[in-house]
Amino acid sequence: MLTAAGFALFVLVLAGFIQLSSIVSQMQASLPPVPQLASMPVSVAVVDRSGQLLRPFTTVDGRWRLPVTSAQVDRRFIDMLIAYEDHGFLDHHGVEWGAMLRAAGQYVGAGGNIVSGGSTLTMQVARLIEGAGTRNLWGKVRQMVHADRLEAQLSKDDILNLYLTLAPYGGNIEGIRAASLAYFGKEPTRLTTAEAALLVALPQSPEARRPDRDPAAARRSRDMVLDRLVSAGEIPAEEAEAAKQEPIPTARRQFPMLASHMAEMAVRAQPGARQIDLTVDKRLQDALERLGAARAKQIDPRVSVAIVAADIATGEILASVGSAGMFATQSAGYVDMTKAIRSPGSTLKPLIYGLAFELGLAHPESLIEDRPTAFGGYVPVNFDGFSRGTVTIRQALMDSLNVPAVVVLDAVGPARLVSRMKRAYADPRLPINTAPSLAVGLGGVGVSLRDLVSIYAAIARGGTPVRLSDGVTPKTSLAFETAAPVLDPVSAWYVANILAGVPPPLNGSPGRIAYKTGTSYGYRDAWAIGFDGKTVIGVWVGRPDGAPVPGLSGIIGAAPILFESFDRLGARAAPMRKAPPGVLYASNTELPLPLKRFRHPNFDVVARDAAPKIAFPANGVDLDLGLTAGNAGSLVVKVRDGVPPFTFFANGAPFGRSAFARQNAWQPDGAGYVTLSVVDAEGRGDAVTVFLN
């Protein structure tokens, strides 16, 4: 029979239970929503084609909190974390009552002060979500209620993933992935025992144990974790002792900042994304960034270097170096020079000659004149100021001669050249309200490094265009969309075959790649674009502000970087495309008559050549050939200008005829005056009188 005292105790217990239930209900109503990892604010992670981190960005409130799951973390760390923090994690429902009773006893024995929390991993996640302390009884009760809700609505994996993402590691570092990168410079997929133990220890007191602030405290906490794991039978004592010998990191490492310009563009293009996948290859990107920075430093601190590498088959950008360093102040490193509009110099000449091959106007072995030629008021001259006379188209392109290129461009048409550039998904910029002119062929048009890489990718593919892709830029980024070929396969192969024979810089091997250099007017831009069988790479060197760099040229400034870039391809290096059907292998003498010599379809639009002039000897000079001493010296007569072949005369008698050469040797029969003359293919001539002795 229930006594009055028993009844009173029952009433008190019942009242307390009702009161506690009411408090718990109030707590549950005030709890924040159960978070979902997929919607939790995290740092944006920009990754490469295989998922490796290129560059992370802080959250809006300035925290490094990288998205991570337990599958991306070393399993040994997970086991050590559970063994140290919450050995019953997989079995309890949010609260480990045995640990809580022990903590409660310590609380009473300490006069109302919490000695040990008895918190499970789930309770710690509840505390991290709310961001509130639990150094009082009601805070601990609220944490328990919150943990119960988490366990009811989330799986154990979800709760573990939340802990791995939110655990504090000192300063603005949250989550194991950010901590592993900050303290060890690597992803947490592979951790040593010592590294894992330190990462287990830090969240318990992240500021006091920060290794970059107090390495000794960090070491003590790490070793304490190792000792407890030995006691729990989680790791052997020998392993723990070996782990204790590993040094503690004493400074935070910089987070990766590869492909910085592209990463920033990607974040702007995809606001709200948690992870952005680029086509970049991290290994190649890192190698080319280091290369660009080192070479720019050697040239001039104000000079920047941009490099773009792309897969020929897919157009995917494998590396994009926008500058010599994002924070290089003297060279405006924040400017992405892969997209800057600059003058391309001579880099469009391969496409000019490719059009001539396609139109049936020329063959690589066709002859063409390199001589002073005027097109109305436009008078192009070669880079070095000298004319070579009669050369093959192959030699004209290999030597990057300006005059033959403009003659051929006048024949194929500047508008056609610009149109084919657009077919290659380039975006050439002409002055407003102007039509394409002959100046386009020598750099009188604005293009970007990406444009040139796209054009050369089409040549490398046999004339078929491919749009460059970085994984972010929309496919419809240009107003025009076409699948028309840039060149036919045979013409593209002729161009590639010629470029493969261009002599390399001192650090390169001949025949390894097909490439072309270019230098814009005033030494403002140096270019080198090349390709092998799989990869096309473009290099730009110059000052972002457009100021001249005296002595800078494509062959000196950009070509060495291009060849070094190909050296860093590794297994991607591949031989160039084989010749397609229809290629005509022939010397000039074996070519059909219409292809032996390049003839402008409307040659009257091109100014006539100057009449031939005897360059040596000069008129009226005395020449000592040793004739009076009985020697049989010979005289070499040299001619400039005019149209070959040339016929040479001495006192009216022919002594030689040269098909292409601009000199001939004559053997005089004695001393005295002699009149030397020369007649070119158009019947024009010149004569000088000299005295021989």
PyMOL commands that set and color helices and strands:
alter all, ss='L'
color gray80, all
select helices_A, chain A and resi 4-30+37-39+70-72+75-85+97-109+121-130+137-153+156-166+176-184+193-204+215-231+237-244+260-269+282-299+349-358+393-398+402-412+414-423+438-442+449-460+489-499+554-567+570-572+588-590+593-596+603-605
alter helices_A, ss='H'
color red, helices_A
select strands_A, chain A and resi 45-47+53-56+64-65+173-174+275-277+304-311+317-321+367-370+389-392+514-519+525-531+535-542+613-616+622-623+635-640+646-650+653-658+663-666+672-679+685-692
alter strands_A, ss='S'
color yellow, strands_A
deselect
rebuild
show_as cartoon
